[in-house]
Amino acid sequence: MKRRLALGISVLALGWFGGDAAAWTAPYQRTQVRPAAIPAPTPPPSPFEYAAGLLRDSMPTMPSAPVTTVVQPAAGAVAVAPTTVFAADRPERAVASSAIQPVQYIVPSPTASAGGPPQVIVTNPVNGTVVGPTVAATGCPCVIDECCASTGVWSVDAGLYLLQPLWNNNPAYSFRSVAGEIDSREQKDFTHSLQAGPVISVAYVSACGLGGRLHYWQLDADAETGITNNGNLQISSAFSLGLGLSDAAAGELDARWSFQSELRIRVLDAEATQTLTWDCYTFVLAAGVRYAQVNQTYDANLQPPGDEDPLHLSSSHRFRGVGPTLAATARRPIGCSGLGLYAAGRGSLLYGRDRQKALQIIPGIPADDITQAELTQDDFLPIFEIETGLQYATCWNTTNVFFQLGFVGQSWLGVGNAANSDALLGFANDNDQANL
């Protein structure tokens, strides 16, 4: 019977983006505006209009209408310079000459008091002539803007998972109290503390949002416990493949028991990703392949009173599997401070081989009694994950740096417990789920 492993996770991550930072990678500080087409100038054109027209005509045609970014004002008119020469069918970012420096103004619209968007006006700073159309700013007031190049973006993030493995049933030993007329039974499980595990991801996103990602994390967790017989107990270890240890009889005073457990998890995801934006939200969808390796060990030692040799039981089981994985991440800024919320979910279904071994050693004369058992079987391992938290992003030089702090929950169905055993007592919770 398999067990379920569960992890309760808090995650701290630090990352950076270099090269081209697409709209979802840079700090939360700007507004996207889609300008209207510039009306044809009426003759005779002013020198400024003439120069702007030459500049626009010299630029290549783009397949779709561009997007211009402008700073969102708190109140009143705010000037931003240098600026962009608006053109619906031209590249959005034009380099103005040193002699002609148009200034981009943002003023509240007449509907601003009712929650309406601001308006964008492009003017000549010398005489105040309006040289660009007035357009309303639409969409999210503070999206993640670009601060790098314009071809694609590489990203690397590294951090720590603080994980506490939790099993509904992970027995270390059980005991029966036989003092007087009281007959009670109890099972003791291994208890794991929070353990730190490294996390690292490397990703690339093209200008159209299509990309790829490699994501790796691991966890090493150990636990141990023990008990000394007070003379009124019958103590038994967990049983693995039918092998186990037990006190010969109640009342074996000062017999010392010790139990150890180890857990090792290694996970690697290789995925294709697609980044999408809608209003203030950024979504990253991913599909790919996951490889996982889970190793667990169980050791029990019984030291009888005196100088007798100890009794020993050891068990190990290992699962290695590969299978499809699907993931989705959503991000949303909080105002224009750089803070944001994020949430992610993932589901994986692995197919692989589970191999278990057990060894029991009972000292004896003239030779020790050694018994071994082994079992190999193919199995499916479903995994479900969810994560949510806060993110802070900022632009440093030509690199976008972000910090994340959140909580994660994972459920591994069928991964087993330390001894890969059933509950030692009939009333114990006996299922095949564990959580991280």
C-alpha positions as a Markdown table, in Angstrom:
| # | Residue | x | y | z |
|---|---|---|---|---|
| 1 | Met | 0.0 | 0.0 | 0.0 |
| 2 | Lys | 1.5 | 3.3 | -1.0 |
| 3 | Arg | 1.4 | 6.5 | 1.1 |
| 4 | Arg | 1.0 | 10.1 | 0.2 |
| 5 | Leu | 3.7 | 12.7 | 0.8 |
| 6 | Ala | 2.8 | 16.4 | 1.3 |
| 7 | Leu | 4.9 | 19.5 | 1.7 |
| 8 | Gly | 4.0 | 22.8 | 3.3 |
| 9 | Ile | 6.2 | 25.3 | 1.5 |
| 10 | Ser | 7.2 | 28.9 | 1.9 |
| 11 | Val | 9.4 | 30.2 | -1.0 |
| 12 | Leu | 11.8 | 33.0 | -1.4 |
| 13 | Ala | 13.1 | 33.7 | -4.9 |
| 14 | Leu | 15.5 | 36.3 | -6.4 |
| 15 | Gly | 15.8 | 36.7 | -10.2 |
| 16 | Trp | 16.8 | 38.9 | -13.0 |
| 17 | Phe | 16.0 | 39.5 | -16.7 |
| 18 | Gly | 18.5 | 40.6 | -19.3 |
| 19 | Gly | 18.5 | 41.5 | -22.9 |
| 20 | Asp | 15.0 | 42.4 | -24.1 |
| 21 | Ala | 12.5 | 42.8 | -21.3 |
| 22 | Ala | 9.1 | 42.2 | -22.6 |
| 23 | Ala | 6.1 | 43.9 | -21.1 |
| 24 | Trp | 5.8 | 41.4 | -18.3 |
| 25 | Thr | 9.4 | 41.4 | -17.2 |
| 26 | Ala | 10.2 | 45.0 | -16.2 |
| 27 | Pro | 9.2 | 47.1 | -13.2 |
| 28 | Tyr | 5.6 | 48.2 | -12.6 |
| 29 | Gln | 5.9 | 51.9 | -13.5 |
| 30 | Arg | 4.4 | 52.8 | -16.9 |
| 31 | Thr | 1.2 | 53.0 | -18.9 |
| 32 | Gln | 0.6 | 51.5 | -22.3 |
| 33 | Val | -1.1 | 53.8 | -24.8 |
| 34 | Arg | -2.2 | 53.0 | -28.3 |
| 35 | Pro | -2.1 | 56.2 | -30.3 |
| 36 | Ala | -4.5 | 57.3 | -33.0 |
| 37 | Ala | -3.3 | 58.0 | -36.5 |
| 38 | Ile | -1.8 | 61.5 | -37.1 |
| 39 | Pro | -3.9 | 63.6 | -39.4 |
| 40 | Ala | -2.3 | 64.8 | -42.5 |
| 41 | Pro | -0.9 | 68.4 | -42.0 |
| 42 | Thr | -2.7 | 71.2 | -43.8 |
| 43 | Pro | -0.4 | 73.3 | -46.0 |
| 44 | Pro | 1.7 | 75.2 | -45.5 |
| 45 | Pro | 3.3 | 73.0 | -42.8 |
| 46 | Ser | 5.3 | 74.5 | -40.0 |
| 47 | Pro | 9.0 | 73.6 | -39.7 |
| 48 | Phe | 8.3 | 71.3 | -36.9 |
| 49 | Glu | 5.6 | 69.4 | -38.7 |
| 50 | Tyr | 7.8 | 69.2 | -41.8 |
| 51 | Ala | 10.7 | 67.7 | -39.8 |
| 52 | Ala | 8.4 | 65.3 | -38.0 |
| 53 | Gly | 6.9 | 64.2 | -41.3 |
| 54 | Leu | 10.3 | 63.5 | -42.8 |
| 55 | Leu | 11.3 | 61.5 | -39.7 |
| 56 | Arg | 8.1 | 59.4 | -39.9 |
| 57 | Asp | 8.5 | 58.8 | -43.6 |
| 58 | Ser | 12.0 | 57.6 | -43.2 |
| 59 | Met | 11.0 | 54.8 | -40.8 |
| 60 | Pro | 9.9 | 51.3 | -42.1 |
| 61 | Thr | 6.3 | 50.2 | -42.0 |
| 62 | Met | 5.3 | 47.9 | -39.2 |
| 63 | Pro | 2.7 | 45.1 | -39.6 |
| 64 | Ser | 0.5 | 46.3 | -36.8 |
| 65 | Ala | -0.3 | 49.4 | -34.8 |
| 66 | Pro | 2.4 | 50.2 | -32.3 |
| 67 | Val | 2.2 | 50.8 | -28.6 |
| 68 | Thr | 3.7 | 53.9 | -26.9 |
| 69 | Thr | 4.5 | 54.1 | -23.2 |
| 70 | Val | 4.0 | 57.2 | -21.2 |
| 71 | Val | 4.3 | 57.9 | -17.5 |
| 72 | Gln | 1.0 | 58.0 | -15.6 |
| 73 | Pro | 0.6 | 61.4 | -13.8 |
| 74 | Ala | -0.7 | 61.7 | -10.2 |
| 75 | Ala | -2.6 | 64.9 | -10.9 |
| 76 | Gly | -2.5 | 67.7 | -13.4 |
| 77 | Ala | -0.3 | 68.0 | -16.5 |
| 78 | Val | 3.0 | 66.2 | -16.5 |
| 79 | Ala | 5.6 | 66.7 | -19.2 |
| 80 | Val | 7.8 | 63.8 | -20.3 |
| 81 | Ala | 10.9 | 64.4 | -22.6 |
| 82 | Pro | 12.3 | 63.2 | -24.9 |
| 83 | Thr | 9.2 | 61.6 | -26.3 |
| 84 | Thr | 7.8 | 59.5 | -29.1 |
| 85 | Val | 6.4 | 60.8 | -32.4 |
| 86 | Phe | 3.1 | 59.1 | -32.8 |
| 87 | Ala | 2.3 | 57.1 | -35.9 |
| 88 | Ala | -0.2 | 54.3 | -36.1 |
| 89 | Asp | 1.6 | 52.5 | -38.9 |
| 90 | Arg | 5.2 | 53.4 | -37.9 |
| 91 | Pro | 7.6 | 52.1 | -35.2 |
| 92 | Glu | 6.6 | 53.5 | -31.8 |
| 93 | Arg | 9.9 | 54.9 | -30.7 |
| 94 | Ala | 11.4 | 57.7 | -32.9 |
| 95 | Val | 14.7 | 59.5 | -32.0 |
| 96 | Ala | 14.0 | 63.2 | -32.2 |
| 97 | Ser | 16.7 | 65.5 | -33.6 |
| 98 | Ser | 18.7 | 67.8 | -31.3 |
| 99 | Ala | 17.1 | 70.8 | -33.0 |
| 100 | Ile | 13.5 | 69.6 | -32.6 |
| 101 | Gln | 12.6 | 68.1 | -29.2 |
| 102 | Pro | 8.8 | 67.4 | -29.0 |
| 103 | Val | 7.5 | 67.0 | -25.5 |
| 104 | Gln | 4.8 | 64.6 | -24.5 |
| 105 | Tyr | 2.2 | 65.8 | -22.0 |
| 106 | Ile | -0.4 | 63.9 | -20.1 |
| 107 | Val | -3.4 | 65.8 | -18.7 |
| 108 | Pro | -6.4 | 64.5 | -16.9 |
| 109 | Ser | -9.4 | 63.8 | -19.2 |
| 110 | Pro | -12.7 | 65.5 | -18.5 |
| 111 | Thr | -13.9 | 62.2 | -17.2 |
| 112 | Ala | -10.9 | 61.8 | -14.8 |
| 113 | Ser | -13.1 | 62.6 | -11.8 |
| 114 | Ala | -15.4 | 59.8 | -12.8 |
| 115 | Gly | -12.6 | 57.4 | -13.2 |
| 116 | Gly | -11.9 | 58.0 | -16.8 |
| 117 | Pro | -8.5 | 57.6 | -18.4 |
| 118 | Pro | -6.0 | 60.5 | -18.9 |
| 119 | Gln | -5.3 | 62.0 | -22.3 |
| 120 | Val | -2.0 | 62.2 | -24.2 |
| 121 | Ile | -1.0 | 65.4 | -26.1 |
| 122 | Val | 2.2 | 65.8 | -28.1 |
| 123 | Thr | 3.2 | 69.5 | -28.4 |
| 124 | Asn | 6.1 | 71.6 | -29.7 |
| 125 | Pro | 7.9 | 72.9 | -26.6 |
| 126 | Val | 8.8 | 76.2 | -28.3 |
| 127 | Asn | 5.4 | 77.5 | -29.3 |
| 128 | Gly | 3.0 | 75.0 | -27.7 |
| 129 | Thr | 1.6 | 73.9 | -31.0 |
| 130 | Val | -0.2 | 70.5 | -30.8 |
| 131 | Val | 1.6 | 68.3 | -33.3 |
| 132 | Gly | 0.1 | 64.9 | -32.3 |
| 133 | Pro | -3.5 | 63.8 | -31.8 |
| 134 | Thr | -5.1 | 63.7 | -28.4 |
| 135 | Val | -5.7 | 60.1 | -27.5 |
| 136 | Ala | -7.1 | 58.5 | -24.4 |
| 137 | Ala | -4.8 | 56.2 | -22.3 |
| 138 | Thr | -6.4 | 52.8 | -22.2 |
| 139 | Gly | -5.7 | 49.5 | -20.5 |
| 140 | Cys | -3.9 | 49.0 | -17.2 |
| 141 | Pro | -2.5 | 52.2 | -15.6 |
| 142 | Cys | 0.6 | 50.5 | -14.4 |
| 143 | Val | 2.0 | 47.5 | -16.3 |
| 144 | Ile | 5.5 | 46.1 | -16.3 |
| 145 | Asp | 7.3 | 48.2 | -18.9 |
| 146 | Glu | 10.4 | 47.4 | -20.9 |
| 147 | Cys | 13.8 | 48.7 | -19.9 |
| 148 | Cys | 16.1 | 46.6 | -22.1 |
| 149 | Ala | 16.3 | 45.7 | -25.8 |
| 150 | Ser | 13.6 | 44.6 | -28.2 |
| 151 | Thr | 14.3 | 41.1 | -29.4 |
| 152 | Gly | 13.7 | 38.6 | -26.6 |
| 153 | Val | 14.5 | 38.1 | -22.9 |
| 154 | Trp | 16.6 | 35.6 | -20.9 |
| 155 | Ser | 15.8 | 35.2 | -17.3 |
| 156 | Val | 17.4 | 33.4 | -14.4 |
| 157 | Asp | 15.9 | 33.1 | -10.9 |
| 158 | Ala | 17.2 | 31.3 | -7.9 |
| 159 | Gly | 15.8 | 30.9 | -4.4 |
| 160 | Leu | 15.0 | 28.6 | -1.5 |
| 161 | Tyr | 12.0 | 26.4 | -0.7 |
| 162 | Leu | 11.5 | 26.0 | 3.1 |
| 163 | Leu | 9.7 | 22.7 | 3.1 |
| 164 | Gln | 8.2 | 20.5 | 5.9 |
| 165 | Pro | 7.3 | 17.0 | 4.7 |
| 166 | Leu | 4.0 | 15.8 | 6.2 |
| 167 | Trp | 2.6 | 12.2 | 6.0 |
| 168 | Asn | -0.8 | 11.1 | 7.2 |
| 169 | Asn | 0.9 | 7.8 | 8.1 |
| 170 | Asn | 4.7 | 7.6 | 8.4 |
| 171 | Pro | 5.3 | 5.1 | 11.3 |
| 172 | Ala | 8.6 | 4.9 | 13.2 |
| 173 | Tyr | 7.4 | 2.4 | 15.8 |
| 174 | Ser | 4.4 | 1.3 | 17.9 |
| 175 | Phe | 4.1 | 0.2 | 21.5 |
| 176 | Arg | 1.7 | -1.5 | 23.8 |
| 177 | Ser | 1.5 | -0.7 | 27.5 |
| 178 | Val | 0.8 | -3.7 | 29.7 |
| 179 | Ala | 1.1 | -2.1 | 33.1 |
| 180 | Gly | -1.5 | -3.5 | 35.5 |
| 181 | Glu | -5.0 | -3.8 | 34.0 |
| 182 | Ile | -4.4 | -1.0 | 31.5 |
| 183 | Asp | -3.8 | -2.2 | 27.9 |
| 184 | Ser | -3.2 | 0.7 | 25.5 |
| 185 | Arg | -1.6 | 0.9 | 22.1 |
| 186 | Glu | -0.1 | 3.8 | 20.2 |
| 187 | Gln | 1.8 | 4.5 | 17.0 |
| 188 | Lys | 4.6 | 7.1 | 16.8 |
| 189 | Asp | 5.3 | 8.7 | 13.4 |
| 190 | Phe | 8.4 | 10.5 | 12.2 |
| 191 | Thr | 8.2 | 14.3 | 12.6 |
| 192 | His | 10.2 | 16.4 | 10.1 |
| 193 | Ser | 11.1 | 20.1 | 10.6 |
| 194 | Leu | 11.4 | 22.8 | 8.0 |
| 195 | Gln | 14.2 | 22.1 | 5.5 |
| 196 | Ala | 15.7 | 24.4 | 3.0 |
| 197 | Gly | 15.9 | 23.3 | -0.6 |
| 198 | Pro | 17.5 | 25.2 | -3.6 |
| 199 | Val | 15.4 | 26.2 | -6.6 |
| 200 | Ile | 16.7 | 27.5 | -9.9 |
| 201 | Ser | 15.0 | 28.4 | -13.2 |
| 202 | Val | 16.4 | 29.5 | -16.6 |
| 203 | Ala | 14.0 | 30.8 | -19.2 |
| 204 | Tyr | 13.8 | 32.5 | -22.6 |
| 205 | Val | 10.9 | 34.5 | -24.0 |
| 206 | Ser | 10.8 | 35.8 | -27.6 |
| 207 | Ala | 9.2 | 39.1 | -28.6 |
| 208 | Cys | 6.0 | 37.3 | -29.5 |
| 209 | Gly | 5.7 | 35.6 | -26.0 |
| 210 | Leu | 6.8 | 32.1 | -27.0 |
| 211 | Gly | 9.6 | 30.7 | -25.0 |
| 212 | Gly | 11.1 | 27.8 | -23.0 |
| 213 | Arg | 12.0 | 27.1 | -19.4 |
| 214 | Leu | 14.1 | 24.7 | -17.3 |
| 215 | His | 13.2 | 24.5 | -13.6 |
| 216 | Tyr | 15.0 | 22.4 | -11.0 |
| 217 | Trp | 14.6 | 22.0 | -7.3 |
| 218 | Gln | 15.6 | 19.5 | -4.6 |
| 219 | Leu | 14.9 | 18.6 | -1.0 |
| 220 | Asp | 16.9 | 16.6 | 1.6 |
| 221 | Ala | 15.0 | 15.9 | 4.9 |
| 222 | Asp | 16.0 | 13.6 | 7.8 |
| 223 | Ala | 14.2 | 12.6 | 11.0 |
| 224 | Glu | 15.0 | 10.4 | 13.9 |
| 225 | Thr | 13.4 | 9.3 | 17.2 |
| 226 | Gly | 13.9 | 6.7 | 19.9 |
| 227 | Ile | 12.5 | 5.1 | 23.0 |
| 228 | Thr | 13.8 | 3.1 | 26.0 |
| 229 | Asn | 11.7 | 0.3 | 27.4 |
| 230 | Asn | 10.6 | 1.0 | 31.0 |
| 231 | Gly | 9.7 | -2.6 | 31.6 |
| 232 | Asn | 6.0 | -2.2 | 30.9 |
| 233 | Leu | 6.1 | -1.9 | 27.1 |
| 234 | Gln | 6.0 | -4.1 | 24.1 |
| 235 | Ile | 7.7 | -2.2 | 21.2 |
| 236 | Ser | 7.7 | -3.0 | 17.5 |
| 237 | Ser | 9.3 | -1.3 | 14.5 |
| 238 | Ala | 7.6 | -0.5 | 11.2 |
| 239 | Phe | 7.4 | -3.5 | 8.9 |
| 240 | Ser | 8.9 | -3.4 | 5.4 |
| 241 | Leu | 8.1 | -6.3 | 3.0 |
| 242 | Gly | 7.0 | -8.4 | 6.0 |
| 243 | Leu | 10.3 | -7.8 | 7.9 |
| 244 | Gly | 10.4 | -6.1 | 11.3 |
| 245 | Leu | 11.7 | -6.0 | 14.9 |
| 246 | Ser | 9.9 | -6.5 | 18.2 |
| 247 | Asp | 10.6 | -6.9 | 21.9 |
| 248 | Ala | 10.7 | -10.6 | 22.7 |
| 249 | Ala | 8.3 | -10.0 | 25.7 |
| 250 | Ala | 7.0 | -7.2 | 27.8 |
| 251 | Gly | 9.2 | -6.0 | 30.6 |
| 252 | Glu | 12.6 | -6.1 | 28.9 |
| 253 | Leu | 13.9 | -3.2 | 31.0 |
| 254 | Asp | 16.3 | -0.7 | 29.5 |
| 255 | Ala | 16.1 | -2.1 | 25.9 |
| 256 | Arg | 17.0 | 0.9 | 23.8 |
| 257 | Trp | 15.4 | 1.6 | 20.4 |
| 258 | Ser | 16.5 | 4.1 | 17.8 |
| 259 | Phe | 14.9 | 5.0 | 14.4 |
| 260 | Gln | 16.1 | 7.1 | 11.5 |
| 261 | Ser | 14.5 | 8.2 | 8.2 |
| 262 | Glu | 15.8 | 10.0 | 5.1 |
| 263 | Leu | 14.0 | 11.7 | 2.3 |
| 264 | Arg | 15.7 | 12.8 | -1.0 |
| 265 | Ile | 13.7 | 14.5 | -3.8 |
| 266 | Arg | 15.1 | 15.7 | -7.1 |
| 267 | Val | 12.8 | 17.4 | -9.7 |
| 268 | Leu | 13.6 | 18.8 | -13.2 |
| 269 | Asp | 11.0 | 20.4 | -15.6 |
| 270 | Ala | 11.6 | 21.2 | -19.3 |
| 271 | Glu | 8.8 | 23.2 | -20.7 |
| 272 | Ala | 7.6 | 25.3 | -23.6 |
| 273 | Thr | 5.9 | 28.6 | -22.4 |
| 274 | Gln | 3.6 | 31.2 | -23.8 |
| 275 | Thr | 3.3 | 34.6 | -22.3 |
| 276 | Leu | 0.0 | 36.5 | -22.6 |
| 277 | Thr | -1.2 | 39.9 | -21.3 |
| 278 | Trp | -4.8 | 41.1 | -20.6 |
| 279 | Asp | -5.5 | 44.4 | -19.0 |
| 280 | Cys | -3.3 | 44.5 | -15.8 |
| 281 | Tyr | -2.7 | 40.8 | -15.8 |
| 282 | Thr | 0.2 | 38.7 | -17.3 |
| 283 | Phe | -0.2 | 35.0 | -17.8 |
| 284 | Val | 2.4 | 32.4 | -18.5 |
| 285 | Leu | 1.2 | 29.0 | -19.7 |
| 286 | Ala | 3.6 | 26.1 | -19.8 |
| 287 | Ala | 3.6 | 22.5 | -21.0 |
| 288 | Gly | 6.4 | 20.0 | -21.0 |
| 289 | Val | 8.1 | 17.0 | -19.4 |
| 290 | Arg | 8.9 | 16.4 | -15.7 |
| 291 | Tyr | 11.6 | 14.0 | -14.4 |
| 292 | Ala | 11.5 | 13.2 | -10.6 |
| 293 | Gln | 13.5 | 10.9 | -8.3 |
| 294 | Val | 12.3 | 10.2 | -4.8 |
| 295 | Asn | 14.5 | 8.1 | -2.4 |
| 296 | Gln | 13.4 | 7.2 | 1.2 |
| 297 | Thr | 15.1 | 5.0 | 3.8 |
| 298 | Tyr | 14.1 | 3.6 | 7.2 |
| 299 | Asp | 16.4 | 2.2 | 9.8 |
| 300 | Ala | 15.5 | 0.6 | 13.2 |
| 301 | Asn | 18.0 | -0.6 | 15.8 |
| 302 | Leu | 17.2 | -2.5 | 19.0 |
| 303 | Gln | 20.0 | -2.6 | 21.6 |
| 304 | Pro | 19.1 | -5.2 | 24.3 |
| 305 | Pro | 20.3 | -4.7 | 27.9 |
| 306 | Gly | 23.9 | -5.6 | 28.6 |
| 307 | Asp | 26.5 | -6.3 | 26.0 |
| 308 | Glu | 24.4 | -8.2 | 23.5 |
| 309 | Asp | 24.6 | -7.4 | 19.8 |
| 310 | Pro | 21.9 | -5.1 | 18.5 |
| 311 | Leu | 19.1 | -6.2 | 16.2 |
| 312 | His | 18.8 | -4.2 | 13.0 |
| 313 | Leu | 16.2 | -3.5 | 10.3 |
| 314 | Ser | 16.9 | -1.3 | 7.2 |
| 315 | Ser | 14.6 | -0.5 | 4.3 |
| 316 | Ser | 14.9 | 1.6 | 1.2 |
| 317 | His | 12.7 | 2.4 | -1.7 |
| 318 | Arg | 13.3 | 4.5 | -4.8 |
| 319 | Phe | 11.0 | 5.9 | -7.4 |
| 320 | Arg | 12.2 | 7.3 | -10.7 |
| 321 | Gly | 9.7 | 8.5 | -13.2 |
| 322 | Val | 9.0 | 10.8 | -16.1 |
| 323 | Gly | 5.8 | 12.2 | -17.5 |
| 324 | Pro | 3.8 | 15.3 | -18.8 |
| 325 | Thr | 3.5 | 18.5 | -16.7 |
| 326 | Leu | 1.2 | 21.5 | -17.2 |
| 327 | Ala | 1.6 | 24.8 | -15.4 |
| 328 | Ala | 0.0 | 28.3 | -15.3 |
| 329 | Thr | 1.2 | 31.5 | -13.7 |
| 330 | Ala | -0.7 | 34.8 | -13.3 |
| 331 | Arg | 0.8 | 38.2 | -12.2 |
| 332 | Arg | -0.8 | 41.5 | -11.4 |
| 333 | Pro | 0.8 | 44.8 | -10.2 |
| 334 | Ile | -0.3 | 46.6 | -7.1 |
| 335 | Gly | -0.4 | 50.3 | -8.1 |
| 336 | Cys | 2.9 | 51.7 | -9.5 |
| 337 | Ser | 5.2 | 50.9 | -6.6 |
| 338 | Gly | 6.8 | 47.7 | -8.2 |
| 339 | Leu | 4.8 | 45.4 | -5.9 |
| 340 | Gly | 2.6 | 42.8 | -7.4 |
| 341 | Leu | 0.7 | 39.6 | -6.7 |
| 342 | Tyr | 1.4 | 36.2 | -8.3 |
| 343 | Ala | -0.2 | 32.8 | -8.3 |
| 344 | Ala | 0.8 | 29.6 | -9.9 |
| 345 | Gly | -0.5 | 26.0 | -10.3 |
| 346 | Arg | 0.9 | 22.8 | -11.7 |
| 347 | Gly | -0.2 | 19.3 | -12.3 |
| 348 | Ser | 2.1 | 16.3 | -13.3 |
| 349 | Leu | 1.6 | 12.6 | -14.0 |
| 350 | Leu | 4.7 | 10.5 | -13.8 |
| 351 | Tyr | 5.2 | 6.9 | -14.8 |
| 352 | Gly | 8.2 | 5.0 | -13.5 |
| 353 | Arg | 9.7 | 2.2 | -11.6 |
| 354 | Asp | 9.5 | 1.8 | -7.8 |
| 355 | Arg | 12.1 | -0.5 | -6.2 |
| 356 | Gln | 12.1 | -1.5 | -2.6 |
| 357 | Lys | 14.6 | -3.5 | -0.5 |
| 358 | Ala | 14.6 | -4.6 | 3.1 |
| 359 | Leu | 17.2 | -6.2 | 5.3 |
| 360 | Gln | 16.8 | -7.8 | 8.8 |
| 361 | Ile | 19.7 | -8.9 | 11.0 |
| 362 | Ile | 19.0 | -10.9 | 14.2 |
| 363 | Pro | 22.2 | -11.8 | 16.1 |
| 364 | Gly | 22.6 | -15.4 | 17.0 |
| 365 | Ile | 24.9 | -18.3 | 17.7 |
| 366 | Pro | 26.8 | -19.6 | 15.8 |
| 367 | Ala | 25.7 | -17.2 | 13.1 |
| 368 | Asp | 23.5 | -14.2 | 12.6 |
| 369 | Asp | 20.1 | -14.7 | 11.1 |
| 370 | Ile | 20.0 | -12.4 | 8.0 |
| 371 | Thr | 16.8 | -12.1 | 5.9 |
| 372 | Gln | 16.4 | -10.0 | 2.8 |
| 373 | Ala | 13.4 | -9.0 | 0.6 |
| 374 | Glu | 13.0 | -7.0 | -2.6 |
| 375 | Leu | 10.1 | -5.8 | -4.7 |
| 376 | Thr | 10.1 | -3.9 | -8.0 |
| 377 | Gln | 7.0 | -2.6 | -9.7 |
| 378 | Asp | 5.9 | 0.0 | -12.3 |
| 379 | Asp | 3.7 | 2.7 | -11.0 |
| 380 | Phe | 2.0 | 6.1 | -11.7 |
| 381 | Leu | 2.7 | 9.1 | -9.5 |
| 382 | Pro | 0.3 | 12.1 | -9.7 |
| 383 | Ile | 1.6 | 15.4 | -8.3 |
| 384 | Phe | -0.4 | 18.6 | -7.7 |
| 385 | Glu | 1.1 | 22.0 | -6.7 |
| 386 | Ile | -0.2 | 25.5 | -5.9 |
| 387 | Glu | 1.8 | 28.7 | -5.1 |
| 388 | Thr | 0.8 | 32.3 | -4.3 |
| 389 | Gly | 2.6 | 35.3 | -2.9 |
| 390 | Leu | 4.0 | 38.8 | -3.4 |
| 391 | Gln | 6.5 | 40.0 | -6.0 |
| 392 | Tyr | 8.6 | 43.2 | -6.2 |
| 393 | Ala | 10.2 | 44.2 | -9.5 |
| 394 | Thr | 12.6 | 47.0 | -10.3 |
| 395 | Cys | 14.8 | 48.0 | -13.3 |
| 396 | Trp | 18.5 | 48.1 | -12.5 |
| 397 | Asn | 20.7 | 49.4 | -15.3 |
| 398 | Thr | 19.6 | 47.2 | -18.3 |
| 399 | Thr | 18.4 | 44.4 | -16.0 |
| 400 | Asn | 15.1 | 43.7 | -14.4 |
| 401 | Val | 15.4 | 42.4 | -10.9 |
| 402 | Phe | 12.6 | 40.8 | -9.0 |
| 403 | Phe | 12.0 | 39.3 | -5.5 |
| 404 | Gln | 9.3 | 36.8 | -4.6 |
| 405 | Leu | 8.0 | 35.6 | -1.3 |
| 406 | Gly | 5.1 | 33.2 | -1.1 |
| 407 | Phe | 3.6 | 29.9 | 0.0 |
| 408 | Val | 3.4 | 26.7 | -1.8 |
| 409 | Gly | 1.6 | 23.4 | -1.3 |
| 410 | Gln | 2.3 | 20.1 | -3.0 |
| 411 | Ser | 0.6 | 16.8 | -2.9 |
| 412 | Trp | 2.4 | 13.6 | -4.1 |
| 413 | Leu | 0.0 | 10.7 | -4.4 |
| 414 | Gly | 1.4 | 7.2 | -4.0 |
| 415 | Val | 5.0 | 8.2 | -3.2 |
| 416 | Gly | 5.0 | 6.1 | 0.0 |
| 417 | Asn | 6.5 | 6.7 | 3.5 |
| 418 | Ala | 9.9 | 5.9 | 5.1 |
| 419 | Ala | 9.4 | 2.2 | 5.4 |
| 420 | Asn | 6.8 | 2.0 | 2.6 |
| 421 | Ser | 4.6 | 0.3 | 5.1 |
| 422 | Asp | 1.0 | 0.3 | 6.2 |
| 423 | Ala | -0.2 | 1.7 | 9.4 |
| 424 | Leu | 1.0 | -0.4 | 12.4 |
| 425 | Leu | -2.4 | -0.1 | 14.2 |
| 426 | Gly | -5.8 | -0.8 | 12.6 |
| 427 | Phe | -7.3 | 2.5 | 13.6 |
| 428 | Ala | -4.5 | 4.6 | 12.2 |
| 429 | Asn | -5.1 | 6.7 | 9.0 |
| 430 | Asp | -4.1 | 4.5 | 6.2 |
| 431 | Asn | -4.0 | 6.2 | 2.8 |
| 432 | Asp | -1.5 | 6.7 | 0.0 |
| 433 | Gln | -1.0 | 10.5 | 0.1 |
| 434 | Ala | 1.8 | 12.7 | 1.4 |
| 435 | Asn | 2.1 | 16.5 | 1.3 |
| 436 | Leu | 4.9 | 19.0 | 1.1 |
